[in-house]
Amino acid sequence: MAKQVLKTNDLLFCTRPFFEATKVLTYNFLDIAFSPYDNHWKEMRKVFVSELLGPTRAGLFNDVTEMEIEALVQSISSHPSGTAINLNNKLLALVFAVMCKVAFGKSYREEPFRGATLKDMLDEAKNMLGGSIGDHLPILGRSLDKLSGWNDRLKKCFGNLDGYVQMVLDEHLSEISDNGDQKDFVHVLIELSSRNNANGSYGLTKDDMKALIMDVLTGGTDTIVVTMVWAMSEIIRNPRVMQKLQHEIRTCIGRKPKIQRSDIMQMKYLKMVVKETLRLHPPAPLLIPRECMNDCQVGGYNVFRGTRVLINAWAIGRDPRIWGDNSTQFYPERFLNVEADFVGENFDMVPFGGGRRSCPAFSQAATTVELTLGNLLYFFDWEVGDGLKNEELNMEEKGSLVVFRKSSLSLVPTKHN
Ligand code: HEM
């Protein structure tokens, strides 16, 4: 059924449903993630893929990621020995720094804006993107949204984020126009906005630019952090996996002072560990809602045009019919004999979705996770602390669009010589 939904009806389920918050927070659906399936979406996705994820920006992505990971390793090394570190906070700071530096040219996270940090503003936006009562019960629900103060919250949330993104744009506009090799994503968007459609390029409006920046901030931060935190949790809970993984990493690296992107290619077990994490803990368990574009049949059921379709990536990843009796066990070796990949023709696991609306950043995201985990496990040994055994780590979940650990992951690092 899951395979049939994604494979045979990809085009039928390519559009997104209308939610009030997505309309407001995406400047009337000008972004990629929540836009309907139309020419505008195609153009925005093209800009995103070629200008943010493509080869021109890949060098900057790699350099910034490696630099920030080095800073993370140094900061953990200087932590008082024998005491626990909140890995959620550390990894969030890392991913924010990478995303903001690649997209904006510098890390904006530490500076509060209108009394809130960027993270607080994004957390609020992500809560609202999950939808309101009015999105699910349109007639009565809209009045409830008004009475409960939800509409005012949305207005405030958009006002703050829009002000923030406007500040980023203004700062870039006031800089000298020739930035040479140092161009970040916002510089490129501004350049594209000054061209017009006549020469074949897409003339971006100010709202197009803001909507794209919002996609980087909402799509590119929590998802990566959540994956790293679940990976570290599973590794800690499974000492056998930790030992095998550290052996692989330390054997590959020898005495090199740091791990680089090129080293990761040889680390087959590390790649399997990340795949296994995304199978059991897809950060967006129901992906992003889709909507049926034409009447169709799925698994013998009639599905009418306009029906909202939620794809349960969490259940697909744990389905014993696909993954066998040990489907809920963290067992990376299962990928030795299984063809399954993140995206593509095989829909046995879909942490990045599938088909035309799949995540365009899956490759960069997976490499960032692999590189960070590789460094954390090369330089340090980890324990739960507080007298608990590693196997006793709490694995409860919480969240809506993105699902986190219920409690932060606090671990005690020991520097490995
Ligand atoms: C481990 C990290 C990530 C995971 C698990 C993830 C997961 C997803 C999922 C499930 C979707 C919806 C797919 C669907 O409906 O079929 C999606 C879409 C998207 N993601 Fe990601 N994502 C990650 C990282 C990123 C990053 C780093 C960025 C940006 C820099 C990003 C940008 C986007 C965008 C723009 C879309 C919308 C695609 C469209 O509708 O055409 N994601 N992602």
Residues whose N, C-alpha, C, O or C-beta is under 5 A from the ligand:
A	BS01	HEM	I32 A33 D215 V216 G219 G220 T223 I224 T227 P283 A284 L287 I288 P351 F352 G353 G354 R356 R357 S358 C359 P360 A361 A365
